Amino acid sequence: MHVAGLAILDPPPSNANVFAAFRDHLKSRLHLVPFFERKLALAPIQLDHPVWVHDDNLDLEYHFRHVSLPKPGTREQLETLVARLHMILLDRSRPLWQYYVIEGLESGGFAIYIKMHHAGIDGGAGMAALPIIFATSPDPEPVQLPSPTTRDSRPPELFELIRDSYDKFFTQQREFYQSWPDIGKAIAKVGQRVTEDLANPPRRLPIAPKTLFNASLSSQRSFATFTISLREAKAVAKLTKSKLNDVVMTVSAGALRRYLEARNQLPDGPLIAAVPVSLRKAGNADMNNQVTAMLCNLATDIADPIRRLEAIVASSTDSKKRLEDIRDVIRTDMTWLGAPIIITGMARLMGQAKLAEQLPAIVNVLISNVPGPRETLYCAGARMINYFPVSIPSNGSVLNITVQSYLDNLDFGLIACRTAVPDIEKLVNFTVNEFERLKKAASGEEPKVRRIEIKQAKAARRSA
């Protein structure tokens, strides 16, 4: 369950030791991001969830890695390397993060692959940490180190853990009963919407069809990146009276439609996407995970991009209203004695028995849009050009499309199970083409449906 980011940077100042400069820069700032200095203390025989403790013996040699691409150092070589690095699990006995400085890019620049566990950080927390990890100027001011302190890094004792688990459980039960008025209101709203759905069946979300994306997850990964203009995407949203996220889902849906069509596997019904939604309140920058998800009809049964966009807007608007009905009663931190054993066992059963192929699909793909920095970031004096997200494919939904905004970029990161999606580059090609179709359709031009060659898509990515 680790997530990552891939930063692409300009060539550094001449004779700069990029790896040493970045390592020293981040070492001086570790204390500003608590996640970097804490590790998991596992409960005996997994009776309860692990707890965070401070790591007094942080081994920076483990957390900072340095690699170089073989010549010529193409974007495709970089993506292949990142796919392989993303296959490797983090060591749970250490703080759950790693950094790889990657040199040898044919542009003369370098890249940084940043891996962190999703248990300790979500998209919102990750974006809050970016200006700390990097710098907002080519020559940042040094950060004052904190005074040495003694922190409790011992693992909890068994009886202490059991006591704390029950304390948390009963505290949560008390909070649950205190929230009954809110729960009652949420139930009433949900009941009203169910009644409306029964009276108007087309309002109901279609059942997700089984597709090649609803497969069991192997250990192999495929990864691809590309960039479209944030300014142009916002212009399309304005012309069509939609949201930026609707535009992202529309072009992604168009690409998925064409990918399945090319394999003669396009289902009659529309694909369903899981769309992460942040539960963070305004001003909350806690370094933890505060995310839920809503379901959205991707309208992949509609060829016309504008009609598809309209269907997606209607579905996402309805899903947002349904989520808002229950938002105040959603809990992201629950405890119960023995939960890790049960959850781990279920996950292992899901994979080993290949239940994803046997069970009905709930969703087909995950599509996420994370707002990123609007200011230029730097590392070792070099300017960051792109920041591509590298997210999580899962059992039963082996393709993840995540989009990160940075300056005037919408940087797409597509990660998938390589066994199910070995040719992820085709999805890049189709998405680039679908964005062009949607732009033309939104501006009133007659869209020219065409298949562009893979090499053209690669050229478009490099020029973005």
The 8 nearest C-alpha neighbors of each residue, nearest first, counted from 0:
[[1, 117, 116, 391, 2, 118, 88, 390],
 [0, 2, 116, 117, 115, 114, 3, 391],
 [3, 1, 390, 115, 114, 389, 117, 116],
 [4, 2, 114, 389, 113, 115, 388, 390],
 [3, 5, 388, 113, 389, 387, 112, 6],
 [4, 6, 112, 387, 386, 111, 388, 113],
 [5, 7, 386, 111, 110, 385, 387, 4],
 [8, 6, 110, 385, 384, 383, 109, 386],
 [9, 7, 383, 384, 109, 382, 108, 110],
 [8, 10, 108, 382, 381, 11, 383, 384],
 [108, 9, 11, 107, 381, 8, 109, 12],
 [12, 10, 381, 380, 9, 13, 15, 108],
 [13, 11, 15, 14, 380, 10, 381, 379],
 [12, 14, 15, 11, 10, 16, 380, 17],
 [13, 15, 16, 12, 11, 17, 10, 379],
 [16, 14, 13, 17, 12, 11, 379, 20],
 [17, 15, 19, 18, 20, 14, 379, 21],
 [16, 18, 20, 19, 15, 379, 21, 11],
 [17, 19, 21, 20, 16, 22, 100, 65],
 [20, 18, 22, 21, 16, 17, 23, 24],
 [21, 19, 17, 23, 18, 379, 22, 16],
 [20, 22, 24, 18, 23, 19, 379, 17],
 [23, 21, 19, 25, 24, 20, 26, 18],
 [24, 22, 26, 20, 21, 25, 19, 27],
 [25, 23, 21, 22, 27, 26, 20, 28],
 [24, 26, 28, 27, 22, 23, 21, 132],
 [25, 27, 23, 28, 29, 24, 22, 59],
 [26, 28, 25, 24, 29, 23, 142, 144],
 [29, 27, 25, 26, 30, 31, 142, 24],
 [30, 28, 31, 26, 32, 35, 27, 25],
 [29, 31, 28, 32, 33, 36, 35, 27],
 [32, 30, 29, 28, 33, 131, 35, 128],
 [31, 33, 30, 34, 29, 35, 128, 28],
 [34, 32, 35, 36, 30, 31, 37, 286],
 [33, 35, 32, 37, 36, 119, 286, 94],
 [36, 34, 33, 32, 37, 29, 94, 96],
 [37, 35, 34, 33, 54, 53, 94, 38],
 [38, 36, 53, 54, 52, 94, 34, 35],
 [37, 39, 94, 93, 51, 52, 54, 53],
 [40, 38, 51, 50, 49, 41, 52, 91],
 [39, 41, 154, 50, 49, 51, 52, 42],
 [42, 40, 49, 39, 43, 50, 45, 48],
 [41, 43, 45, 49, 47, 46, 44, 40],
 [42, 44, 45, 46, 157, 41, 47, 156],
 [45, 43, 46, 42, 340, 41, 47, 337],
 [46, 44, 42, 43, 47, 339, 340, 337],
 [47, 45, 337, 336, 44, 42, 43, 339],
 [48, 46, 336, 45, 337, 42, 339, 338],
 [47, 49, 339, 50, 42, 45, 338, 46],
 [50, 48, 41, 40, 42, 39, 47, 51],
 [49, 51, 40, 39, 48, 52, 41, 42],
 [50, 52, 39, 38, 37, 40, 49, 53],
 [53, 51, 152, 37, 38, 39, 40, 54],
 [52, 54, 37, 152, 36, 55, 38, 151],
 [55, 53, 37, 56, 36, 57, 152, 38],
 [54, 56, 57, 53, 152, 150, 36, 37],
 [57, 55, 54, 58, 53, 93, 36, 59],
 [56, 58, 54, 55, 59, 36, 94, 93],
 [59, 57, 60, 61, 56, 62, 93, 63],
 [58, 60, 62, 61, 63, 57, 26, 22],
 [61, 59, 58, 63, 62, 64, 57, 22],
 [62, 60, 59, 58, 63, 64, 97, 57],
 [61, 63, 97, 59, 60, 98, 64, 96],
 [64, 62, 98, 60, 61, 59, 97, 99],
 [63, 65, 99, 98, 100, 62, 66, 61],
 [64, 66, 100, 99, 101, 18, 63, 67],
 [67, 65, 101, 100, 102, 64, 68, 99],
 [68, 66, 102, 103, 101, 69, 65, 104],
 [67, 69, 103, 72, 102, 70, 104, 66],
 [70, 68, 72, 71, 67, 103, 76, 104],
 [71, 69, 72, 68, 103, 105, 73, 104],
 [70, 72, 105, 73, 69, 104, 103, 68],
 [73, 71, 104, 105, 70, 68, 103, 69],
 [74, 72, 76, 75, 71, 105, 104, 77],
 [73, 75, 77, 76, 78, 72, 104, 105],
 [74, 76, 78, 73, 77, 79, 223, 72],
 [77, 75, 79, 73, 74, 78, 72, 80],
 [76, 78, 74, 80, 75, 79, 81, 73],
 [79, 77, 81, 75, 80, 76, 222, 223],
 [78, 80, 82, 76, 77, 81, 75, 83],
 [79, 81, 77, 83, 78, 82, 84, 76],
 [80, 82, 84, 78, 83, 79, 85, 77],
 [83, 81, 79, 85, 220, 222, 80, 221],
 [84, 82, 80, 86, 81, 85, 79, 220],
 [85, 83, 81, 86, 82, 87, 80, 112],
 [84, 86, 82, 83, 87, 81, 220, 88],
 [85, 87, 83, 84, 218, 219, 220, 88],
 [88, 86, 85, 84, 89, 83, 218, 90],
 [89, 87, 86, 90, 85, 1, 0, 91],
 [88, 90, 91, 95, 87, 96, 116, 1],
 [89, 91, 92, 93, 88, 95, 94, 96],
 [92, 90, 93, 89, 95, 39, 94, 38],
 [91, 93, 90, 39, 38, 94, 40, 95],
 [94, 92, 91, 38, 90, 95, 39, 54],
 [95, 93, 38, 37, 96, 35, 36, 92],
 [94, 96, 116, 115, 93, 89, 91, 38],
 [95, 97, 115, 114, 94, 116, 62, 98],
 [96, 98, 62, 114, 63, 113, 115, 99],
 [99, 97, 113, 63, 112, 64, 62, 114],
 [98, 100, 64, 112, 65, 111, 101, 63],
 [99, 101, 111, 65, 110, 18, 64, 66],
 [102, 100, 110, 66, 67, 109, 111, 99],
 [103, 101, 67, 109, 104, 68, 66, 110],
 [102, 104, 68, 67, 72, 105, 109, 69],
 [105, 103, 72, 106, 107, 102, 108, 109],
 [104, 106, 72, 107, 71, 73, 103, 108],
 [107, 105, 108, 104, 10, 9, 72, 109],
 [108, 106, 10, 105, 104, 109, 103, 9],
 [10, 109, 107, 9, 106, 8, 104, 11],
 [108, 110, 102, 8, 101, 104, 7, 10],
 [111, 109, 7, 101, 6, 8, 100, 102],
 [110, 112, 100, 6, 99, 5, 101, 113],
 [111, 113, 5, 99, 98, 4, 6, 114],
 [112, 114, 98, 4, 3, 97, 111, 5],
 [113, 115, 3, 97, 96, 2, 98, 112],
 [116, 114, 96, 1, 2, 95, 3, 117],
 [115, 117, 1, 118, 95, 119, 2, 0],
 [116, 118, 120, 1, 119, 0, 121, 2],
 [119, 117, 116, 120, 288, 287, 0, 121],
 [120, 118, 287, 117, 116, 288, 286, 34],
 [119, 121, 287, 117, 288, 286, 124, 118],
 [122, 120, 288, 124, 123, 125, 117, 287],
 [121, 123, 125, 124, 126, 369, 120, 288],
 [122, 124, 126, 125, 121, 127, 284, 277],
 [125, 123, 127, 286, 121, 126, 122, 120],
 [124, 126, 122, 128, 127, 123, 121, 120],
 [125, 127, 129, 123, 128, 124, 371, 122],
 [126, 128, 124, 125, 129, 123, 284, 130],
 [127, 129, 125, 131, 126, 130, 132, 124],
 [128, 130, 132, 126, 131, 127, 133, 125],
 [131, 129, 133, 134, 132, 128, 135, 127],
 [132, 130, 128, 129, 133, 134, 28, 31],
 [133, 131, 129, 130, 25, 128, 134, 28],
 [132, 134, 130, 131, 378, 377, 129, 376],
 [135, 133, 377, 376, 136, 130, 139, 378],
 [134, 136, 376, 377, 375, 130, 133, 139],
 [135, 137, 138, 139, 134, 377, 376, 380],
 [138, 136, 380, 377, 139, 381, 135, 378],
 [137, 139, 136, 380, 140, 379, 134, 135],
 [140, 138, 136, 137, 134, 141, 135, 380],
 [139, 141, 142, 138, 136, 134, 143, 137],
 [142, 140, 139, 143, 27, 24, 144, 138],
 [143, 141, 144, 140, 27, 28, 139, 24],
 [144, 142, 145, 141, 27, 28, 146, 140],
 [143, 145, 142, 146, 27, 28, 30, 147],
 [146, 144, 147, 143, 30, 148, 142, 31],
 [145, 147, 148, 144, 143, 149, 30, 150],
 [148, 146, 145, 149, 144, 150, 30, 55],
 [149, 147, 150, 146, 145, 151, 55, 53],
 [148, 150, 151, 147, 55, 152, 53, 146],
 [151, 149, 152, 148, 53, 55, 52, 54],
 [150, 152, 153, 53, 149, 52, 154, 54],
 [153, 151, 53, 52, 54, 150, 154, 55],
 [152, 154, 151, 155, 52, 40, 53, 156],
 [155, 153, 40, 152, 156, 52, 41, 42],
 [156, 154, 160, 159, 153, 157, 40, 42],
 [155, 157, 159, 158, 160, 154, 43, 42],
 [158, 156, 160, 159, 161, 43, 155, 42],
 [159, 157, 161, 160, 156, 162, 155, 163],
 [158, 160, 162, 156, 157, 161, 163, 155],
 [159, 161, 157, 163, 158, 162, 155, 164],
 [162, 160, 164, 158, 163, 159, 157, 165],
 [163, 161, 159, 165, 160, 164, 166, 158],
 [164, 162, 166, 160, 165, 161, 167, 159],
 [165, 163, 161, 167, 162, 166, 160, 168],
 [164, 166, 168, 162, 167, 163, 169, 161],
 [167, 165, 163, 169, 164, 168, 170, 162],
 [168, 166, 170, 164, 165, 169, 163, 171],
 [167, 169, 165, 171, 170, 166, 334, 164],
 [168, 170, 172, 171, 166, 167, 165, 173],
 [171, 169, 167, 173, 172, 168, 166, 174],
 [170, 172, 174, 168, 169, 173, 175, 167],
 [173, 171, 175, 169, 174, 170, 168, 176],
 [172, 174, 170, 176, 175, 171, 169, 177],
 [173, 175, 177, 171, 172, 176, 178, 170],
 [176, 174, 172, 178, 173, 177, 171, 179],
 [177, 175, 179, 178, 173, 174, 172, 171],
 [178, 176, 174, 175, 179, 173, 180, 172],
 [177, 179, 175, 176, 181, 180, 174, 182],
 [178, 180, 182, 176, 181, 177, 183, 175],
 [181, 179, 183, 182, 178, 184, 177, 176],
 [182, 180, 184, 179, 178, 183, 185, 328],
 [183, 181, 179, 185, 184, 180, 186, 178],
 [184, 182, 180, 186, 181, 185, 179, 187],
 [183, 185, 187, 181, 182, 186, 188, 180],
 [184, 186, 182, 188, 325, 183, 187, 324],
 [187, 185, 189, 183, 188, 184, 190, 182],
 [186, 188, 190, 184, 185, 189, 191, 183],
 [189, 187, 191, 185, 190, 186, 324, 184],
 [188, 190, 186, 192, 191, 187, 185, 193],
 [191, 189, 187, 193, 188, 192, 186, 194],
 [190, 192, 188, 194, 189, 193, 187, 195],
 [191, 193, 195, 189, 194, 190, 196, 188],
 [194, 192, 196, 190, 195, 191, 189, 197],
 [195, 193, 191, 197, 192, 196, 190, 198],
 [194, 196, 192, 198, 193, 197, 199, 191],
 [197, 195, 199, 193, 198, 194, 200, 202],
 [198, 196, 194, 199, 195, 200, 193, 203],
 [197, 199, 195, 196, 200, 194, 193, 202],
 [198, 200, 196, 197, 201, 202, 195, 203],
 [201, 199, 202, 196, 203, 197, 198, 195],
 [202, 200, 203, 199, 196, 204, 205, 197],
 [203, 201, 200, 196, 199, 204, 195, 314],
 [202, 204, 201, 200, 196, 205, 199, 197],
 [203, 205, 202, 206, 296, 295, 314, 201],
 [206, 204, 203, 207, 296, 269, 268, 271],
 [205, 207, 208, 204, 361, 271, 360, 268],
 [206, 208, 271, 361, 362, 360, 270, 205],
 [209, 207, 210, 206, 360, 270, 268, 266],
 [208, 210, 360, 213, 207, 359, 211, 363],
 [211, 209, 212, 213, 208, 363, 264, 266],
 [210, 212, 213, 214, 419, 209, 264, 420],
 [211, 213, 210, 397, 214, 396, 363, 398],
 [214, 212, 395, 396, 211, 210, 363, 209],
 [215, 213, 395, 355, 212, 356, 211, 216],
 [214, 216, 394, 355, 353, 395, 350, 217],
 [215, 217, 394, 416, 397, 393, 214, 218],
 [216, 218, 219, 416, 215, 418, 417, 220],
 [217, 219, 86, 220, 216, 416, 417, 87],
 [220, 218, 417, 217, 416, 86, 418, 221],
 [221, 219, 417, 416, 82, 415, 86, 222],
 [220, 222, 417, 415, 82, 414, 416, 421],
 [223, 221, 414, 82, 413, 78, 415, 220],
 [224, 222, 413, 78, 412, 424, 423, 414],
 [225, 223, 412, 411, 413, 387, 222, 226],
 [224, 226, 460, 411, 410, 427, 227, 223],
 [225, 227, 410, 409, 463, 460, 411, 408],
 [228, 226, 409, 408, 229, 463, 410, 225],
 [227, 229, 408, 231, 230, 409, 407, 232],
 [230, 228, 407, 408, 232, 409, 231, 233],
 [229, 231, 233, 228, 232, 407, 234, 408],
 [230, 232, 234, 228, 233, 229, 235, 227],
 [231, 233, 229, 235, 234, 230, 228, 236],
 [234, 232, 236, 230, 235, 231, 243, 229],
 [233, 235, 231, 237, 232, 236, 238, 230],
 [236, 234, 238, 232, 233, 237, 438, 239],
 [237, 235, 241, 233, 239, 234, 242, 238],
 [236, 238, 240, 234, 235, 239, 233, 241],
 [239, 237, 235, 236, 240, 234, 441, 442],
 [238, 240, 236, 241, 237, 235, 441, 305],
 [241, 239, 237, 238, 236, 242, 235, 312],
 [240, 242, 236, 239, 245, 237, 312, 243],
 [243, 241, 245, 244, 236, 246, 240, 237],
 [242, 244, 246, 245, 236, 233, 247, 232],
 [243, 245, 247, 242, 246, 248, 368, 367],
 [246, 244, 248, 242, 243, 247, 249, 312],
 [245, 247, 249, 243, 244, 248, 250, 236],
 [248, 246, 244, 245, 249, 250, 251, 243],
 [247, 249, 251, 245, 246, 250, 252, 244],
 [248, 250, 246, 252, 251, 308, 247, 245],
 [249, 251, 253, 433, 252, 434, 247, 248],
 [252, 250, 248, 254, 253, 249, 430, 247],
 [253, 251, 255, 249, 254, 250, 297, 299],
 [252, 254, 250, 256, 251, 255, 433, 249],
 [253, 255, 429, 430, 251, 257, 252, 256],
 [256, 254, 258, 252, 253, 257, 259, 251],
 [257, 255, 253, 254, 299, 259, 258, 260],
 [256, 258, 260, 254, 255, 259, 261, 253],
 [259, 257, 255, 261, 260, 256, 254, 426],
 [260, 258, 265, 264, 262, 261, 256, 257],
 [259, 261, 257, 263, 265, 262, 258, 264],
 [262, 260, 258, 259, 263, 257, 264, 265],
 [261, 263, 259, 260, 264, 258, 265, 257],
 [264, 262, 260, 261, 265, 259, 258, 266],
 [265, 263, 259, 262, 260, 266, 210, 261],
 [264, 266, 259, 260, 263, 256, 267, 262],
 [267, 265, 268, 264, 208, 269, 210, 300],
 [268, 266, 300, 265, 269, 208, 299, 270],
 [267, 269, 266, 300, 208, 270, 299, 205],
 [270, 268, 299, 298, 300, 297, 271, 296],
 [269, 271, 297, 207, 299, 363, 296, 208],
 [272, 270, 296, 362, 207, 363, 295, 297],
 [273, 271, 364, 295, 365, 362, 294, 363],
 [272, 274, 294, 365, 293, 362, 292, 364],
 [273, 275, 293, 292, 366, 367, 365, 294],
 [276, 274, 292, 291, 367, 293, 290, 273],
 [277, 275, 292, 291, 290, 274, 278, 293],
 [276, 278, 290, 279, 289, 291, 275, 123],
 [277, 279, 289, 290, 280, 276, 291, 326],
 [280, 278, 277, 283, 289, 281, 290, 123],
 [279, 281, 283, 282, 278, 277, 284, 289],
 [280, 282, 283, 279, 284, 278, 277, 123],
 [281, 283, 284, 280, 279, 285, 127, 123],
 [284, 282, 280, 281, 285, 279, 124, 123],
 [283, 285, 124, 282, 286, 127, 123, 279],
 [286, 284, 287, 283, 124, 288, 120, 123],
 [287, 285, 124, 120, 284, 119, 34, 288],
 [288, 286, 120, 119, 285, 121, 289, 124],
 [287, 289, 121, 120, 290, 119, 118, 117],
 [290, 288, 278, 277, 279, 331, 287, 121],
 [291, 289, 277, 278, 276, 288, 275, 292],
 [290, 292, 276, 275, 277, 278, 289, 293],
 [293, 291, 275, 276, 274, 273, 290, 294],
 [292, 294, 274, 273, 318, 275, 295, 276],
 [295, 293, 273, 272, 274, 318, 271, 292],
 [294, 296, 272, 315, 271, 314, 297, 273],
 [295, 297, 271, 298, 314, 311, 270, 269],
 [296, 298, 299, 270, 271, 252, 311, 269],
 [299, 297, 269, 300, 307, 296, 301, 310],
 [300, 298, 269, 301, 256, 297, 252, 270],
 [299, 301, 269, 298, 268, 267, 302, 256],
 [302, 300, 299, 307, 298, 303, 306, 304],
 [303, 301, 304, 300, 307, 299, 253, 306],
 [302, 304, 306, 305, 301, 307, 308, 440],
 [305, 303, 307, 306, 437, 308, 302, 249],
 [306, 304, 308, 307, 303, 309, 440, 437],
 [307, 305, 309, 308, 303, 304, 310, 301],
 [306, 308, 304, 310, 305, 309, 298, 301],
 [307, 309, 305, 311, 306, 310, 249, 304],
 [310, 308, 306, 312, 307, 311, 305, 313],
 [311, 309, 307, 313, 308, 312, 314, 306],
 [310, 312, 308, 314, 313, 309, 297, 315],
 [313, 311, 309, 315, 310, 314, 316, 245],
 [314, 312, 310, 316, 311, 315, 317, 309],
 [313, 315, 311, 317, 316, 312, 295, 296],
 [316, 314, 318, 312, 317, 295, 313, 311],
 [317, 315, 319, 313, 314, 318, 312, 320],
 [316, 318, 314, 320, 315, 319, 313, 321],
 [319, 317, 315, 321, 320, 316, 322, 314],
 [318, 320, 322, 316, 321, 317, 323, 315],
 [321, 319, 323, 317, 318, 322, 324, 316],
 [320, 322, 318, 324, 319, 323, 317, 325],
 [323, 321, 319, 324, 320, 325, 326, 318],
 [322, 324, 326, 320, 325, 321, 319, 327],
 [325, 323, 321, 322, 185, 326, 188, 320],
 [324, 326, 185, 323, 322, 328, 327, 329],
 [327, 325, 323, 329, 328, 322, 324, 278],
 [328, 326, 325, 329, 181, 323, 324, 182],
 [327, 329, 326, 325, 182, 330, 181, 178],
 [330, 328, 326, 327, 325, 331, 291, 278],
 [329, 331, 332, 328, 333, 327, 326, 289],
 [330, 332, 289, 333, 329, 290, 291, 288],
 [333, 331, 330, 334, 289, 288, 171, 329],
 [334, 332, 331, 330, 335, 171, 168, 167],
 [333, 335, 168, 167, 164, 332, 336, 48],
 [336, 334, 338, 337, 168, 47, 164, 333],
 [335, 337, 47, 46, 338, 164, 334, 165],
 [336, 338, 46, 47, 340, 339, 335, 45],
 [337, 339, 341, 340, 335, 336, 342, 47],
 [340, 338, 342, 341, 337, 45, 343, 48],
 [341, 339, 343, 338, 337, 342, 45, 344],
 [340, 342, 344, 338, 339, 343, 345, 337],
 [341, 343, 339, 345, 344, 340, 338, 346],
 [344, 342, 346, 340, 345, 341, 339, 347],
 [343, 345, 347, 341, 342, 346, 340, 348],
 [344, 346, 348, 342, 347, 343, 349, 341],
 [347, 345, 349, 343, 348, 344, 342, 350],
 [348, 346, 344, 350, 349, 345, 351, 343],
 [347, 349, 345, 351, 350, 346, 352, 344],
 [350, 348, 346, 354, 347, 352, 353, 351],
 [349, 351, 353, 347, 348, 352, 215, 346],
 [350, 352, 348, 353, 349, 347, 354, 346],
 [351, 353, 354, 348, 350, 349, 347, 355],
 [354, 352, 350, 355, 351, 215, 349, 356],
 [353, 355, 357, 349, 356, 352, 358, 350],
 [354, 356, 395, 215, 214, 353, 357, 358],
 [355, 357, 354, 214, 358, 353, 215, 213],
 [358, 356, 354, 355, 359, 353, 360, 352],
 [357, 359, 355, 354, 356, 360, 395, 361],
 [360, 358, 361, 357, 209, 355, 356, 208],
 [361, 359, 362, 207, 209, 208, 358, 213],
 [360, 362, 207, 359, 363, 206, 271, 208],
 [363, 361, 271, 272, 360, 207, 364, 273],
 [362, 364, 271, 396, 272, 270, 212, 213],
 [365, 363, 272, 396, 398, 362, 399, 273],
 [364, 366, 273, 399, 272, 274, 400, 367],
 [367, 365, 400, 274, 401, 399, 273, 272],
 [366, 368, 401, 274, 275, 402, 400, 369],
 [367, 369, 402, 401, 403, 244, 370, 366],
 [368, 370, 403, 402, 371, 122, 367, 404],
 [371, 369, 404, 403, 368, 372, 405, 126],
 [370, 372, 404, 405, 126, 403, 369, 373],
 [373, 371, 405, 374, 406, 404, 370, 126],
 [374, 372, 406, 405, 371, 375, 407, 404],
 [375, 373, 372, 406, 376, 135, 405, 130],
 [374, 376, 135, 373, 377, 383, 406, 382],
 [375, 377, 135, 134, 383, 382, 133, 374],
 [378, 376, 382, 134, 381, 383, 137, 133],
 [377, 379, 381, 380, 133, 134, 21, 382],
 [380, 378, 381, 20, 21, 17, 11, 377],
 [379, 381, 137, 378, 377, 11, 138, 12],
 [382, 380, 11, 378, 377, 9, 379, 8],
 [383, 381, 377, 9, 8, 376, 384, 378],
 [382, 384, 8, 377, 376, 7, 385, 9],
 [383, 385, 8, 7, 382, 9, 386, 6],
 [386, 384, 7, 6, 383, 387, 410, 405],
 [385, 387, 6, 5, 7, 410, 4, 388],
 [386, 388, 5, 410, 412, 4, 411, 385],
 [389, 387, 4, 412, 390, 3, 401, 5],
 [390, 388, 3, 4, 412, 2, 414, 387],
 [389, 391, 2, 388, 3, 414, 399, 401],
 [392, 390, 2, 393, 399, 0, 1, 414],
 [393, 391, 397, 398, 399, 415, 396, 414],
 [394, 392, 397, 396, 395, 216, 391, 398],
 [393, 395, 216, 215, 396, 397, 355, 214],
 [394, 396, 213, 355, 214, 215, 397, 393],
 [397, 395, 213, 393, 364, 394, 363, 212],
 [396, 398, 392, 393, 415, 212, 416, 395],
 [399, 397, 415, 392, 364, 396, 414, 212],
 [398, 400, 365, 392, 414, 413, 364, 366],
 [401, 399, 413, 366, 412, 365, 367, 398],
 [402, 400, 367, 412, 366, 368, 411, 388],
 [401, 403, 411, 368, 410, 369, 367, 412],
 [404, 402, 369, 410, 409, 371, 370, 368],
 [405, 403, 409, 371, 370, 408, 410, 369],
 [404, 406, 408, 371, 372, 373, 407, 403],
 [405, 407, 373, 408, 374, 372, 404, 375],
 [408, 406, 229, 405, 228, 230, 409, 404],
 [409, 407, 229, 228, 405, 404, 406, 410],
 [408, 410, 404, 229, 227, 226, 403, 228],
 [409, 411, 226, 403, 387, 402, 408, 404],
 [412, 410, 402, 225, 224, 401, 226, 387],
 [411, 413, 224, 388, 387, 401, 389, 223],
 [414, 412, 400, 223, 222, 399, 224, 411],
 [415, 413, 222, 399, 221, 398, 389, 412],
 [416, 414, 398, 221, 397, 220, 392, 417],
 [415, 417, 220, 397, 418, 419, 219, 420],
 [416, 418, 220, 421, 221, 420, 219, 419],
 [417, 419, 416, 420, 421, 219, 217, 220],
 [418, 420, 417, 416, 421, 211, 212, 214],
 [421, 419, 417, 422, 418, 423, 416, 415],
 [422, 420, 417, 423, 418, 419, 221, 416],
 [423, 421, 424, 420, 425, 426, 221, 417],
 [422, 424, 425, 426, 420, 421, 221, 223],
 [425, 423, 427, 422, 426, 223, 428, 453],
 [426, 424, 428, 423, 427, 422, 429, 453],
 [425, 427, 429, 423, 428, 424, 254, 430],
 [428, 426, 424, 430, 425, 429, 431, 423],
 [427, 429, 425, 456, 426, 431, 430, 453],
 [428, 430, 254, 426, 432, 427, 431, 433],
 [431, 429, 254, 433, 427, 432, 428, 250],
 [432, 430, 434, 428, 433, 429, 427, 435],
 [431, 433, 429, 435, 430, 434, 436, 428],
 [434, 432, 430, 436, 250, 435, 431, 253],
 [433, 435, 437, 431, 436, 432, 250, 438],
 [434, 436, 438, 432, 433, 437, 439, 431],
 [437, 435, 433, 446, 439, 434, 438, 440],
 [436, 438, 440, 434, 439, 435, 304, 441],
 [439, 437, 435, 441, 436, 440, 235, 434],
 [440, 438, 444, 442, 436, 437, 446, 441],
 [439, 441, 437, 443, 444, 442, 438, 446],
 [442, 440, 438, 443, 439, 437, 235, 238],
 [443, 441, 439, 440, 444, 438, 238, 235],
 [444, 442, 440, 441, 439, 445, 446, 438],
 [445, 443, 439, 440, 442, 446, 441, 438],
 [444, 446, 440, 447, 439, 443, 436, 442],
 [447, 445, 436, 439, 440, 444, 448, 437],
 [448, 446, 449, 445, 436, 439, 444, 435],
 [447, 449, 446, 436, 450, 432, 433, 445],
 [450, 448, 447, 451, 432, 436, 446, 433],
 [449, 451, 452, 448, 432, 429, 428, 453],
 [452, 450, 449, 455, 453, 428, 432, 456],
 [451, 453, 455, 454, 450, 456, 428, 457],
 [452, 454, 456, 455, 428, 457, 451, 425],
 [453, 455, 457, 452, 456, 458, 451, 459],
 [456, 454, 458, 452, 457, 453, 459, 451],
 [455, 457, 459, 453, 428, 458, 454, 460],
 [458, 456, 454, 460, 455, 459, 461, 453],
 [457, 459, 455, 461, 460, 456, 454, 462],
 [460, 458, 456, 462, 457, 461, 463, 455],
 [459, 461, 225, 457, 463, 458, 462, 226],
 [460, 462, 458, 463, 459, 457, 225, 74],
 [461, 463, 459, 460, 458, 457, 226, 225],
 [462, 460, 461, 226, 459, 227, 228, 225]]
